[in-house]
Amino acid sequence: MLTLASKLKRDDGLKGSRTSATASDSTRRVSVRDRLLVKGTCKVHFPDPNKLHCFQLTVTPDEGYYQGGKFQFETEVPDAYNMVPPKVKCLTRIWHPNITETGDICLSLLREHSIDGTGWAPTRTLKDVVWGLNSLFTDLLNFDDPLNIEAAEHHLRDKEDFRNKVEDYIKRYAR
């Protein structure tokens, strides 16, 4: 199995030796979610370098309905983190069953309490939040339990027209 850790180790051999602490770090296994993040679909930006608890995440899906769009999310990490989840809002207007046009997001890991048991827990990290937001455009796209009911019903009625509306929103708001 090819992993990012093995690639780093192989690249390290080409560049020369590192310190033993760095080499041991590069031999750790890299999870699927980390590989998704490495693909370049997510970028973090700190508008104010003095406020590291507030940052913007840009997700650029490379597949599915939202391919080609750039979606901005504003993230604020509260003082009570990691006992409470970060606050996240979508800044890009979008036609999505799990994100309202005003930026509210339906993602269970962003809830302090979740019926399905997948809500926020102190063991979760900001990496989990980034993974979850990225996954809202692929495997976590959920038409069965929508926040934007109109978008979900639109998809059920006419998938082609839904796709056209998503593409129109991307052209207007997500470039």
C-alpha positions in Angstrom: 0.0 0.0 0.0 1.3 3.4 -1.0 0.9 6.0 1.8 1.8 9.6 2.1 4.2 8.6 4.9 6.0 6.1 2.6 6.2 8.8 -0.2 7.7 11.3 2.3 10.2 8.6 3.4 11.1 7.9 -0.2 11.4 11.6 -1.0 13.5 12.1 2.1 16.1 9.6 0.7 16.4 11.7 -2.4 16.9 15.0 -0.5 19.3 13.7 2.1 18.9 12.7 5.7 16.7 14.4 8.3 16.9 14.5 12.0 15.7 11.3 13.6 12.6 13.0 15.2 11.5 14.2 11.8 12.1 10.8 10.2 10.0 9.1 12.8 7.2 11.6 12.2 7.2 10.8 8.5 6.8 7.0 9.1 3.4 7.4 10.7 0.4 6.1 8.7 -1.7 8.7 7.0 -5.5 8.2 7.1 -7.9 8.4 4.2 -9.2 11.8 5.4 -5.6 13.2 5.5 -5.0 12.0 1.9 -8.3 13.8 0.9 -7.0 17.0 2.4 -3.6 16.6 0.7 -5.3 16.3 -2.7 -5.6 20.1 -2.6 -9.4 20.4 -2.3 -9.1 22.4 0.9 -7.0 25.5 1.7 -6.9 27.5 5.0 -6.4 31.3 5.1 -6.0 33.4 8.2 -7.4 36.9 7.5 -5.9 38.3 10.7 -2.6 36.6 11.6 -3.1 37.8 15.2 -6.4 35.8 15.5 -5.5 32.2 14.9 -8.8 31.1 16.3 -10.6 32.7 13.3 -9.8 31.3 9.9 -11.4 30.7 6.5 -11.4 27.4 4.7 -11.8 27.2 0.9 -13.2 23.9 -0.4 -12.8 23.3 -4.1 -14.5 20.0 -4.9 -12.9 18.0 -7.7 -15.9 15.7 -8.4 -19.7 15.6 -8.2 -22.3 18.4 -8.5 -20.1 21.1 -7.0 -17.0 20.4 -9.1 -15.3 23.6 -10.2 -16.8 25.8 -7.4 -14.8 27.5 -4.6 -16.7 27.6 -1.4 -15.6 29.7 1.6 -16.3 28.7 5.1 -15.6 31.0 8.1 -14.5 29.1 11.2 -14.3 30.5 14.7 -12.8 28.4 17.5 -14.5 29.3 20.8 -12.7 29.7 24.1 -14.3 26.5 25.4 -12.8 24.4 22.5 -12.4 21.4 22.6 -15.3 20.9 24.9 -17.5 22.7 22.3 -17.3 22.6 18.5 -16.1 25.4 16.4 -18.6 27.7 14.8 -18.7 27.4 11.1 -20.6 29.3 8.5 -20.6 29.1 4.7 -19.8 32.5 3.2 -20.5 31.4 -0.4 -24.1 31.3 -1.6 -24.9 27.8 -2.6 -27.7 25.5 -3.6 -27.2 22.5 -1.4 -29.5 20.3 0.7 -27.2 20.5 3.8 -26.3 24.2 3.6 -28.8 27.0 3.5 -28.4 30.0 1.2 -27.7 32.1 4.3 -24.7 29.8 5.2 -26.1 27.6 8.0 -24.6 24.1 7.9 -26.1 20.7 8.7 -23.2 18.6 9.8 -23.6 16.5 12.9 -20.0 16.8 14.1 -20.6 20.6 14.4 -23.4 20.0 17.0 -22.7 19.7 20.7 -25.4 17.1 21.0 -26.5 14.8 18.2 -29.2 12.2 18.1 -27.1 9.8 16.0 -24.1 10.0 18.4 -21.8 11.5 15.8 -21.9 15.0 17.2 -19.0 16.9 18.7 -16.8 15.2 21.3 -13.6 16.5 23.0 -11.7 13.9 21.0 -12.6 15.5 17.7 -10.1 17.9 16.1 -10.2 20.8 13.6 -9.0 18.2 11.0 -12.3 16.4 11.5 -14.2 19.6 10.8 -12.2 20.2 7.6 -12.8 16.6 6.5 -16.5 17.0 7.3 -16.9 20.2 5.3 -15.0 18.7 2.4 -17.2 15.6 2.5 -20.4 17.6 2.4 -19.7 17.9 -1.4 -19.1 14.1 -1.9 -19.9 11.2 0.5 -21.8 13.2 3.2 -24.1 15.0 0.7 -27.4 14.0 2.2 -30.8 14.5 0.4 -32.7 12.4 3.0 -32.1 14.6 6.0 -31.8 18.1 4.6 -31.5 21.5 6.2 -32.4 23.2 2.9 -35.6 21.2 2.2 -36.3 23.1 -1.0 -33.0 22.0 -2.5 -33.5 18.4 -1.5 -37.0 18.3 -3.0 -35.7 20.0 -6.1 -33.2 17.1 -6.5 -35.9 14.5 -6.0 -38.2 16.2 -8.6 -35.7 16.9 -11.3 -32.0 15.9 -11.0 -31.0 17.6 -14.2 -32.6 20.9 -13.3 -31.0 20.6 -9.8 -27.6 20.2 -11.5 -28.3 23.2 -13.7 -29.2 25.4 -10.7 -26.1 24.2 -8.8 -24.0 25.1 -11.9 -25.7 28.5 -12.1 -24.9 29.2 -8.4 -21.3 28.2 -9.0 -21.0 30.6 -12.0 -22.6 33.5 -10.0 -21.2 33.0 -6.5 -18.4 30.4 -6.3 -15.7 31.4 -8.8 
